[in-house]
């Protein structure tokens, strides 16, 4: 029983337009009969009554079928078709209402039978069928969009899976090393003012004789000018060390990723982005490396 119901549902959905059109035609034949008897009740001849009733009834059915085939996005054409079908339905309903009233039917029921049936079975069915056609087309478009989005997501996932992140890791490691060295130099510069005399101590210290070691009484406090000078010297040393480290990193980057490239054709902006500096700084470092003999016209 369930399989039969599913088969019926599938068959009706597949041929829904044909079923709706058949319903319109059958109702049109009913309208033809009502119009014919209405004219006969008005003492019209059988032949004129038959011709007018058949023409009006079939015209209503054909107008409704044509209206149902026009997409709602063609707003002007669809509106005109619906208005034309309503006009024919009103004419048919008026004749049928007159026939019902002639046979003694109450005014309310006469209006319901005369106008309700042709409008409901022709005009509303046509509009309903058109809306269903548009909904089916939109469903197809939505399904296509979902499939396309799925395919794009799969392609992105495959590309990410095959992505080589080695260069990115090296870049991050270089930036972290630069940051650590800069922080260390800043800390050293901050510590120097409170221990200025230690900045001039050489790495290798010879043990002096006891009489040559000054006592606390001989030590004089550092003057503000000396402290400022020591700060400037420490800052200059830090900048120099930072520049040397930056040029070393630049040279390493060029050797790894731009080997064999012309120095003048290098993308300074891209290299600056990788180094975390500005294009002017990169150009200045390249010029300095050229002056030092570390770079020529071509990397390598």
C-alpha positions as CSV (number, residue, x, y, z in Angstrom):
1,X,0.0,0.0,0.0
2,X,2.9,2.4,0.9
3,X,4.6,1.7,-2.4
4,X,1.4,2.3,-4.3
5,X,0.9,5.7,-2.5
6,X,4.5,6.7,-3.3
7,X,4.0,5.7,-6.9
8,X,0.9,7.7,-7.1
9,X,2.6,10.7,-5.5
10,X,5.5,10.5,-7.9
11,X,3.2,10.1,-10.9
12,X,1.1,13.1,-9.9
13,X,4.2,15.3,-9.3
14,X,5.7,14.3,-12.6
15,X,2.5,15.0,-14.6
16,X,1.0,17.7,-12.4
17,X,0.6,20.2,-15.2
18,X,-1.4,17.6,-17.3
19,X,-3.7,16.8,-14.4
20,X,-4.4,20.6,-13.8
21,X,-5.1,21.2,-17.4
22,X,-7.4,18.2,-17.5
23,X,-9.3,19.6,-14.5
24,X,-9.6,23.0,-16.2
25,X,-11.0,21.3,-19.4
26,X,-13.5,19.3,-17.4
27,X,-14.7,22.4,-15.5
28,X,-14.9,24.2,-18.8
29,X,-17.3,21.6,-20.2
30,X,-19.4,22.1,-17.1
31,X,-19.4,25.8,-17.8
32,X,-20.4,25.1,-21.4
33,X,-23.4,23.1,-20.3
34,X,-24.5,25.8,-17.8
35,X,-24.1,28.6,-20.3
36,X,-26.0,26.6,-22.9
37,X,-29.0,26.0,-20.6
38,X,-28.9,29.6,-19.5
39,X,-29.2,30.8,-23.1
40,X,-31.9,28.3,-23.7
41,X,-33.8,29.6,-20.7
42,X,-33.6,33.1,-22.3
43,X,-35.4,31.7,-25.4
44,X,-32.2,31.7,-27.5
45,X,-32.1,29.1,-30.3
46,X,-30.2,25.8,-29.7
47,X,-27.5,26.4,-32.3
48,X,-26.6,30.0,-31.2
49,X,-26.6,28.8,-27.6
50,X,-24.4,25.9,-28.3
51,X,-21.9,28.0,-30.3
52,X,-21.6,30.7,-27.7
53,X,-21.4,28.3,-24.8
54,X,-18.7,26.1,-26.4
55,X,-16.7,29.2,-27.5
56,X,-16.9,30.9,-24.1
57,X,-16.2,27.7,-22.1
58,X,-13.3,26.5,-24.1
59,X,-11.9,30.1,-24.4
60,X,-11.9,30.3,-20.6
61,X,-10.0,27.0,-20.3
62,X,-7.5,27.9,-23.0
63,X,-6.9,31.3,-21.5
64,X,-6.3,29.7,-18.1
65,X,-3.9,27.1,-19.6
66,X,-1.9,29.9,-21.4
67,X,-1.7,31.9,-18.2
68,X,-0.3,28.9,-16.3
69,X,2.5,28.6,-18.8
70,X,3.9,32.2,-18.3
71,X,6.5,32.6,-15.5
72,X,5.7,35.1,-12.8
73,X,9.0,36.9,-13.4
74,X,7.5,38.1,-16.7
75,X,5.3,40.3,-14.6
76,X,3.6,42.2,-17.4
77,X,2.7,39.3,-19.6
78,X,1.6,37.2,-16.6
79,X,-0.6,40.0,-15.3
80,X,-2.2,40.5,-18.7
81,X,-3.0,36.8,-19.0
82,X,-4.6,36.6,-15.6
83,X,-6.7,39.7,-16.2
84,X,-7.9,38.3,-19.5
85,X,-8.8,35.0,-17.9
86,X,-10.6,36.9,-15.1
87,X,-12.6,38.9,-17.7
88,X,-13.7,35.7,-19.5
89,X,-14.5,34.0,-16.1
90,X,-16.6,37.1,-15.2
91,X,-18.5,36.9,-18.4
92,X,-19.1,33.2,-18.0
93,X,-20.0,33.6,-14.3
94,X,-22.5,36.4,-15.2
95,X,-24.3,34.2,-17.7
96,X,-24.4,31.2,-15.4
97,X,-25.6,33.3,-12.5
98,X,-28.5,34.6,-14.6
99,X,-29.4,31.0,-15.5
100,X,-29.4,30.0,-11.8
101,X,-31.6,32.9,-10.9
102,X,-34.0,32.1,-13.7
103,X,-34.4,28.6,-12.1
104,X,-35.3,30.1,-8.7
105,X,-31.9,29.8,-7.0
106,X,-31.2,32.3,-4.2
107,X,-29.0,35.2,-5.0
108,X,-26.1,34.1,-2.8
109,X,-26.0,30.6,-4.2
110,X,-26.5,31.8,-7.7
111,X,-23.4,34.1,-7.3
112,X,-21.4,31.3,-5.7
113,X,-22.2,28.8,-8.5
114,X,-22.0,31.3,-11.3
115,X,-18.7,33.0,-10.4
116,X,-17.1,30.8,-7.8
117,X,-16.7,27.7,-10.0
118,X,-15.1,29.3,-13.1
119,X,-12.9,31.6,-11.1
120,X,-11.7,28.9,-8.7
121,X,-11.2,26.1,-11.3
122,X,-9.7,28.3,-14.1
123,X,-8.1,31.4,-12.7
124,X,-6.8,30.2,-9.3
125,X,-5.7,26.9,-10.7
126,X,-3.7,28.7,-13.4
127,X,-2.0,31.0,-10.9
128,X,-1.3,28.0,-8.6
129,X,0.3,26.0,-11.4
130,X,2.5,29.0,-12.4
131,X,3.7,29.4,-8.9
132,X,4.5,25.7,-8.7
133,X,6.6,25.9,-11.9
134,X,8.5,28.8,-10.5
135,X,9.1,27.0,-7.2
136,X,10.4,23.9,-9.1
137,X,12.8,26.0,-11.1
138,X,14.1,27.8,-8.0
139,X,14.6,24.4,-6.3
140,X,16.7,23.2,-9.2
141,X,18.8,26.4,-9.0
142,X,19.2,26.0,-5.2
143,X,20.3,22.4,-5.6
144,X,22.8,23.4,-8.3
145,X,24.2,26.1,-6.0
146,X,24.5,23.7,-3.1
147,X,26.4,21.2,-5.4
148,X,28.7,24.0,-6.7
149,X,29.4,25.1,-3.1
150,X,30.3,21.6,-2.1
151,X,32.6,21.1,-5.1
152,X,34.4,24.4,-4.3
153,X,34.8,23.5,-0.6
154,X,36.3,20.1,-1.6
155,X,38.7,21.8,-4.0
156,X,39.8,24.2,-1.3
157,X,40.3,21.4,1.2
158,X,42.4,19.4,-1.4
159,X,44.5,22.5,-2.1
160,X,45.1,23.2,1.6
161,X,46.1,19.5,2.1
162,X,48.8,19.8,-0.6
163,X,50.0,23.3,0.5
164,X,53.7,23.5,1.3
165,X,54.1,25.5,4.6
166,X,57.9,25.2,4.8
167,X,58.4,28.7,3.6
168,X,55.9,30.1,6.0
169,X,57.6,28.3,8.9
170,X,61.0,29.6,7.9
171,X,59.6,33.2,7.7
172,X,57.9,32.8,11.2
173,X,61.2,31.5,12.7
174,X,63.1,34.4,11.2
175,X,60.6,37.0,12.6
176,X,60.7,35.3,16.0
177,X,64.5,35.4,16.1
178,X,64.5,39.1,15.1
179,X,62.0,39.9,17.8
180,X,63.9,38.0,20.5
181,X,67.2,39.8,19.6
182,X,65.6,43.2,19.6
183,X,64.0,42.6,23.0
184,X,67.3,41.5,24.4
185,X,69.0,44.6,23.0
186,X,66.3,46.8,24.6
187,X,66.8,45.1,28.0
188,X,70.6,45.7,27.8
189,X,70.1,49.3,26.9
190,X,67.8,49.8,29.9
191,X,70.3,48.2,32.2
192,X,73.3,50.3,31.1
193,X,72.4,53.6,32.9
194,X,72.7,52.0,36.3
195,X,75.9,50.3,35.5
196,X,77.6,52.6,33.0
197,X,81.2,51.7,33.7
198,X,80.6,48.1,33.0
199,X,79.9,48.9,29.4
200,X,83.6,49.7,28.8
201,X,84.9,46.5,30.4
202,X,86.5,44.3,27.8
203,X,85.4,40.6,27.4
204,X,88.8,39.4,28.7
205,X,89.8,40.9,32.0
206,X,93.2,40.6,33.5
207,X,93.6,40.3,37.2
208,X,95.0,43.5,38.6
209,X,97.2,43.9,41.5
210,X,95.6,44.8,44.8
211,X,97.1,48.2,45.0
212,X,95.8,49.1,41.5
213,X,92.2,48.3,42.4
214,X,90.4,51.6,43.3
215,X,88.6,51.8,46.5
216,X,85.0,53.0,47.1
217,X,86.4,56.4,48.1
218,X,88.1,56.7,44.7
219,X,84.9,55.9,42.8
220,X,83.0,58.9,41.5
221,X,79.3,58.9,40.6
222,X,78.5,59.1,36.9
223,X,77.4,62.5,35.7
224,X,74.1,63.0,33.8
225,X,76.0,63.8,30.6
226,X,77.9,60.6,30.9
227,X,74.7,58.7,31.4
228,X,73.1,60.3,28.4
229,X,76.2,59.6,26.3
230,X,76.1,56.0,27.4
231,X,72.5,55.7,26.5
232,X,73.2,57.1,23.0
233,X,76.1,54.7,22.6
234,X,74.0,51.7,23.7
235,X,71.2,52.8,21.4
236,X,73.5,53.2,18.5
237,X,75.1,49.8,19.2
238,X,71.6,48.2,19.4
239,X,70.6,49.8,16.1
240,X,73.8,48.6,14.5
241,X,73.3,45.1,15.8
242,X,69.7,45.1,14.7
243,X,70.7,46.3,11.2
244,X,73.4,43.6,10.9
245,X,70.9,41.0,12.0
246,X,68.3,42.3,9.6
247,X,70.8,42.2,6.7
248,X,71.9,38.7,7.6
249,X,68.2,37.6,7.6
250,X,67.7,39.4,4.2
251,X,70.7,37.7,2.7
252,X,69.5,34.3,4.0
253,X,66.0,35.0,2.5
254,X,67.4,36.0,-0.8
255,X,69.6,32.9,-1.0
256,X,66.8,30.6,-0.1
257,X,63.9,32.0,-2.2
258,X,65.4,34.3,-4.9
259,X,68.6,32.4,-5.9
260,X,69.7,33.5,-9.4
261,X,67.3,36.5,-9.5
262,X,68.4,39.9,-10.6
263,X,68.8,42.3,-7.7
264,X,67.2,45.2,-9.6
265,X,64.2,43.1,-10.5
266,X,63.4,41.9,-7.0
267,X,60.0,42.8,-5.6
268,X,61.0,45.0,-2.7
269,X,57.5,45.3,-1.3
270,X,57.0,41.5,-1.1
271,X,60.4,41.1,0.5
272,X,59.6,43.9,3.0
273,X,56.3,42.1,3.9
274,X,58.3,38.9,4.5
275,X,60.9,40.7,6.6
276,X,58.4,42.8,8.5
277,X,60.0,46.1,7.4
278,X,59.5,48.7,4.8
279,X,60.6,48.7,1.1
280,X,62.9,51.6,1.7
281,X,64.6,49.7,4.5
282,X,65.0,46.6,2.2
283,X,66.5,48.8,-0.5
284,X,68.9,50.4,2.0
285,X,70.0,47.0,3.3
286,X,70.5,45.7,-0.3
287,X,72.7,48.8,-1.1
288,X,74.7,48.2,2.1
289,X,75.2,44.5,1.2
290,X,76.4,45.6,-2.2
291,X,78.9,48.0,-0.7
292,X,80.1,45.3,1.6
293,X,80.6,42.9,-1.4
294,X,77.9,40.5,-0.1
295,X,75.7,41.0,-3.2
296,X,76.4,41.6,-6.8
297,X,74.0,42.1,-9.8
298,X,72.5,38.6,-9.2
299,X,71.6,36.7,-6.1
300,X,74.0,33.8,-5.5
